[in-house]
Amino acid sequence: MCERFIAMGIDFHLIANFGALALITLAGPAVIFILFYRRGAL
């Protein structure tokens, strides 16, 4: 049970790190796009 809990913890950290990286990667262009879109530049 302890080994399974550790494995789940590692998986959770990997998923959390990957999610944070994806969020940062997508948030940058998304914010820029929204700013230009709201200004009517696109």
N, C-alpha and C positions, 0 to 999 in steps of 0.2 A: 504493500500500500504506500509505503514511504517512497519507494522508487518511482511508482506511478505518479505520485504527487510532484516529485522533482521533475519528471519528464513533462508533466503538464505545465509546470512553472516555466521551464525552458521554452516550450512551445509558445506559451503566452508572451514571454519576453520577445521571442523572435517575431511573432505576429504584431506585437505592439511597436517594435522598432520599425518593421516593414511598413506598418500603417502610418507611423509618424513621418517616415521618409517619403511615402507616397503623398501624404497630405501636404508636406512642404513643397514637393515637386509640382503638385497640381495647384496649390494655393497661389503661388507666385504669378503664373500666367493668368489664372482666373481673376485675381484682383486687378491686374493690368487691363484685362479684357473688359471687366465691369466698369472700370474708370473711363476707358475710351468709349464704351457703349453708352454710358449715361451722359457723356459729353456730346454724343451724336457724331463722333468722329468715324464710326464704322458704318 
